[in-house]
Structure formats: structure tokens, C-alpha cells
Amino acid sequence: MTLSPTLTFNDGNTIPQLGYGVWQVEDDVAEKVVRQAFEAGFRHIDTAKIYGNEAGVGRAIASSGLSPEQIFITTKLWNSDQGYESTLSAFEESMDRLGLETLDLYLIHWMQPKQDKYIDTWKALIELQKRGRVKSIGVSNFTVEGLQRLIDETGVVPAIHQIELHPYFSQRELRDFGASKGILTQAWSPLGQGGELLEDGTVARIAAKHQVTPAQVVIAWHLAIGNVVIPKSVTESRIRENFAALDVALDAEDVDAINALDRTARGEGRIGADPAVSDFA
């Protein structure tokens, strides 16, 4: 079976570049679709406490027949659990739901600048890594300033930064900053939202050229520019289709054409909240 290529973190651990995300998937559905993802070839699963489906992911892991060494699991600390001691407690609760002893990757889900607890939270993640409970630690939805502050105040560089990233919002500044610090970039909402991106004329043209689907073209673009990417679907055929994007080889002209779709200079493209001002529990 084809498996995803891996990328290497700054701590020496590796992550499958193509993973499967379960945002907005109900717990009982998550168990079924994660099993289907494993059957399709995915070995990297991305969940979070706030998704409410860690237990379902855990049941899928337990029934998969795969060993811990064969899979890569990410979960995330929710905003209301930020702070040193509360992070340690929330981590144990997530591990109980997942049924795991050791986690591959733990992320701070949002920077939450008004809350201003992310430094103490990061120190808790550092401690969990020192204890051997987490192999790698990182963050999600931070700014350049927030990332630099983590590094300056703790001396520990995140292994990965998970952010909204798709061709309409390609996050060049954050990707470049991450690369300068040895931080991998991971894309959530990699296919955009609402189907607009998948109906884009440029994407459709490239899909026709390679005789693949628009979704496969966009996933292949993420892989080509070095992103870790976690597309989500609850339809088995699309889960398999997304994994098959590994076989799509875009040329430099294709990548440049998709890069040109970025709307950041026009002040457009973002779908989700802005980490610089986001404040929700």
C-alpha cells in the first residue's frame, strides 16, 4: 500500500505529510470514517478536544489492528484549558478519550492574545514532552509575533504551526517565518470552503490537464509547496480520492498558476477567525 511521505520536525521526529482531519465530525461518525481513512492508507489523524470526537478516534485506533508505531495522532488543547496546571489536566483527559499512553503531537489550538496564557500553556507542553508523554509539540493559529514570543521566553521552537491555508489564502508571511525557524506549516481548511475554490477555472484547467479531480489538484499543490495537509471528508469515496492525490505530480507551471490565486494582497481570502484578535471559549 502507498503511504504518505514524511517530513522531519526540528526535534528529529517525523510526520506523515498527508493526514486526515475530523473537524465537525460527530463522535460516532468519527469512529467509522477514521477506520475508512486507515483502510484508504492514511496513518496521520488530526483531532482536537473541541471537536468532541477524541473518543471516536480512539475507538477507531483500538479496532484498526495498527500498532502505535504505524500511526500518527494529533490533538489540541482548547482555549478554556489554557494555563499551566489546566493544560496538564486537559492533556490527561484527552489521552483517556483517545486511549493512548503517548501522543505524537500536541498543539495549542489558538493563541488567544487577550487571554494571554499561551506562554504558561507552552511551558506545560514542554513539560509533557520532557516527561515523554508527547513526542512533539506545536501550535495552531498563532501570529508571527506570538511565535517569536514563545521562542524568546522559553527557548523552545514549535515543531509545527497549523493554520488556515489554501490557494486563496496562502499565508506566505507565516510560512516564510516558520521556515526561517525550522517550523513546519500545516494547513487546515486546505480545500477552502463552500466549493468556490474547487470550481475555480485555474484549478479546473489543471485538473483536466492531469485527468484528476479539483480536490486532488489542491491537495497536490499543498504537498508540492511543503505543507502538511489534513483534508476532511465523511464520504468514503472522497477519502480514498483525497489519499490518491499523492499520485498527482504538478509541474512548476501548475504550482505557479495556483500560487497566483492568492487573495491576501486584496485583503481577502481568510475564512476563519484572525488569530491576532480571536477571543472565544
C-alpha positions in Angstrom: 0.0 0.0 0.0 1.2 3.5 -0.8 1.9 5.6 2.3 2.3 9.3 2.7 5.8 10.8 2.5 7.0 12.2 5.8 8.5 15.5 6.8 11.0 15.9 9.7 10.4 18.2 12.6 13.0 20.3 14.2 13.1 17.8 17.1 14.0 15.0 14.8 10.6 13.3 14.8 8.7 12.8 11.6 5.1 13.4 10.5 3.2 12.0 7.5 2.7 14.9 5.1 -0.8 13.9 4.2 -3.2 13.4 7.0 -6.9 13.1 7.7 -8.8 15.7 9.7 -12.1 15.2 11.7 -13.3 18.8 12.3 -17.1 19.0 12.6 -17.4 15.2 12.6 -19.7 13.7 15.2 -18.1 11.2 17.6 -19.9 8.1 16.4 -19.3 9.1 12.7 -15.6 9.8 13.5 -15.1 6.1 14.5 -16.4 4.9 11.2 -14.6 7.5 8.9 -11.3 7.2 10.7 -11.4 3.4 10.1 -12.2 4.2 6.4 -9.2 6.6 6.4 -6.9 3.9 7.8 -8.2 1.5 5.1 -7.5 4.1 2.4 -3.9 4.4 3.5 -4.0 7.4 5.9 -1.8 7.0 9.0 -2.0 10.5 10.3 -5.2 11.6 12.1 -5.8 15.2 13.4 -8.4 15.8 16.1 -9.0 18.2 19.0 -10.8 18.4 22.3 -13.3 20.9 21.0 -14.2 18.6 18.1 -15.9 16.3 20.6 -14.7 13.2 18.8 -11.5 12.1 20.5 -13.3 9.1 21.9 -14.5 8.1 18.5 -11.0 8.5 17.1 -9.7 6.4 20.0 -12.2 3.6 19.2 -11.1 3.6 15.6 -7.4 3.3 16.6 -8.2 0.5 19.0 -10.1 -1.5 16.3 -7.7 -0.7 13.5 -5.2 -3.5 14.1 -2.4 -0.9 13.6 0.4 -0.5 16.1 1.2 2.8 17.7 4.3 2.9 15.6 2.3 2.8 12.4 0.1 5.8 13.2 0.5 9.4 14.0 -2.1 11.1 16.2 -2.5 14.9 16.8 -4.9 16.5 19.3 -5.2 20.1 20.5 -5.7 21.9 23.8 -8.8 24.0 23.8 -8.8 27.7 24.8 -10.7 27.3 28.1 -8.0 24.9 29.3 -5.0 27.3 28.8 -2.7 27.8 31.7 0.0 25.5 33.1 -1.9 23.2 35.5 -5.1 23.2 33.5 -3.1 22.2 30.4 -1.6 19.2 32.2 -5.1 18.1 33.4 -6.7 18.6 30.0 -4.0 16.6 28.3 -4.7 13.6 30.5 -8.4 13.8 29.8 -7.7 13.8 26.0 -5.4 10.8 26.4 -8.1 8.9 28.3 -10.5 9.6 25.5 -8.0 8.6 22.8 -6.9 5.5 24.7 -3.3 6.3 24.3 -0.3 6.4 26.6 1.9 8.6 24.3 0.8 11.2 21.9 2.6 12.0 18.7 1.7 15.7 18.5 0.0 18.1 20.9 -0.9 21.6 19.8 -2.2 24.8 21.5 -5.3 25.3 19.4 -5.5 29.2 19.4 -3.1 31.9 20.6 -5.9 33.8 22.4 -3.9 37.1 22.9 -6.5 38.7 25.2 -6.3 35.7 27.4 -2.5 35.9 27.4 -1.9 32.5 28.9 -0.1 30.9 26.0 3.4 31.2 27.4 2.4 29.2 30.6 0.5 26.8 28.3 3.5 26.3 26.2 5.7 25.6 29.2 3.2 22.9 30.2 3.6 21.3 26.7 7.4 21.5 27.1 7.0 19.6 30.4 4.8 17.0 28.8 7.4 16.4 26.2 10.2 16.2 28.8 8.1 13.5 30.6 7.8 11.5 27.4 4.0 11.8 27.2 4.2 13.8 23.9 6.7 13.2 21.2 6.4 16.6 19.5 4.7 19.9 20.5 3.5 22.8 18.4 0.8 25.4 18.0 -2.1 26.3 15.8 -3.5 29.7 14.8 -0.7 32.0 16.0 0.8 35.1 14.6 4.5 35.8 13.8 4.7 37.9 17.0 3.2 35.1 19.1 5.6 32.6 17.7 8.6 34.8 18.3 7.5 35.4 21.9 7.2 31.7 22.6 10.7 31.2 21.3 12.1 34.2 23.1 10.6 33.4 26.5 11.1 29.6 26.6 13.9 28.9 24.1 11.7 26.1 22.6 10.7 26.4 19.0 7.4 24.8 18.0 7.7 21.8 15.7 4.8 22.8 13.6 2.3 25.6 13.1 -1.2 24.6 12.0 -3.1 27.5 10.2 -5.8 28.2 7.8 -4.1 27.8 4.4 -5.5 27.3 0.9 -4.7 28.8 -2.5 -7.0 31.8 -1.9 -5.2 32.5 1.4 -1.7 31.1 1.1 -0.1 32.6 4.3 3.2 33.4 2.7 4.5 35.5 5.7 3.7 32.8 8.3 5.1 30.1 6.1 8.3 32.0 5.4 8.7 32.9 9.1 8.2 29.2 10.1 10.7 28.1 7.5 13.3 30.5 8.9 12.8 29.0 12.4 12.6 25.3 11.3 8.8 25.2 12.0 6.8 23.1 9.6 3.5 24.6 8.3 0.3 22.6 8.4 -2.9 23.6 6.5 -6.4 23.5 7.9 -9.4 24.1 5.5 -6.9 23.1 2.8 -9.7 23.0 0.1 -11.2 26.3 1.1 -14.9 26.4 2.0 -18.2 26.2 0.1 -16.8 24.8 -3.1 -15.7 28.1 -4.6 -12.0 27.0 -4.9 -12.8 23.7 -6.4 -14.9 25.4 -9.1 -12.1 27.9 -9.8 -11.2 28.0 -13.5 -7.5 27.7 -12.9 -7.9 24.6 -10.7 -10.4 23.1 -13.1 -8.0 23.6 -16.0 -5.1 21.9 -14.2 -7.4 19.1 -13.1 -8.4 18.4 -16.7 -4.8 18.6 -17.8 -3.8 15.8 -15.3 -7.2 13.9 -15.6 -7.8 14.2 -11.8 -10.3 16.0 -9.6 -10.0 19.6 -8.5 -9.6 18.5 -4.8 -6.7 16.3 -5.8 -5.1 19.2 -7.6 -5.3 21.4 -4.5 -4.0 18.7 -2.2 -1.2 18.1 -4.6 -0.4 21.8 -4.5 -0.1 21.7 -0.7 2.2 18.8 -0.9 4.3 20.5 -3.6 4.9 23.6 -1.6 5.9 21.7 1.5 2.7 21.9 3.7 1.5 19.2 5.9 -2.2 18.9 4.9 -5.2 17.4 6.5 -8.2 17.3 4.1 -11.5 16.1 5.6 -14.4 14.2 4.1 -17.0 11.8 5.6 -17.6 10.2 2.2 -15.6 7.0 1.7 -15.0 7.5 -2.0 -13.7 11.0 -1.4 -11.5 9.9 1.5 -9.9 7.5 -1.0 -9.8 10.2 -3.7 -8.0 12.6 -1.3 -5.4 10.0 -0.4 -4.8 9.3 -4.1 -3.7 12.9 -4.5 -0.3 11.5 -3.5 0.0 10.3 -7.1 -0.7 13.7 -8.7 2.5 15.3 -9.9 2.1 19.0 -10.6 4.7 20.8 -12.7 6.2 24.2 -11.8 3.8 26.0 -14.2 0.8 24.4 -12.3 2.2 25.4 -8.9 2.8 29.0 -10.1 -0.7 29.2 -11.5 -2.2 28.1 -8.2 0.1 30.4 -6.2 -1.3 33.3 -8.3 -4.8 32.7 -6.9 -3.8 34.1 -3.5 -6.2 37.0 -2.5 -4.2 38.2 0.5 -3.0 41.4 -1.2 -6.6 42.3 -1.8 -7.4 41.9 1.9 -9.5 38.8 1.1 -9.3 35.0 1.3 -9.5 34.3 5.1 -12.4 32.1 6.0 -11.9 31.6 9.8 -11.1 33.9 12.7 -8.0 36.1 12.7 -5.6 34.7 15.4 -4.4 38.3 16.2 -7.7 39.2 17.6 -9.6 35.9 18.2 -11.1 35.6 21.6 -13.5 32.7 22.2 -14.0 30.0 24.8 
